[in-house]
Amino acid sequence: EYRYLTDKKCKDIITSSHIICLFGLSIGNTDQTWWKLILAWLKSTNGYLIIFNIADNINRLFPARRLEKEDEIKYSFLSYSDYSEEEKDVISQRIFVCLNTDLFKMILVEKKLVKLK
């Protein structure tokens, strides 16, 4: 009902984290408040950011394109800061981009009740 408390809890979680994983989102302007907070957290801690992303037309046959896409995502995220290039370089060493992972791919198993005789 009052977003202030939710936002405060989220900010507290971010600032007390060691690792932050972003999954299932785009890195757009709508959430720039959060991106700036995470960037400030990266600058002031030794934490790590892992960005899970889906990229079309990326496969193991073209590793150079995969690396380009990872860098594109990383620097898109860094663009929300006004840090110097040196600061961005330091921070970028603790940002990892994972493309097209099967992290949440699960095989669903149907549960059947078995009656004991």
Disulfide bonds with the S-S distance in Angstrom:
none
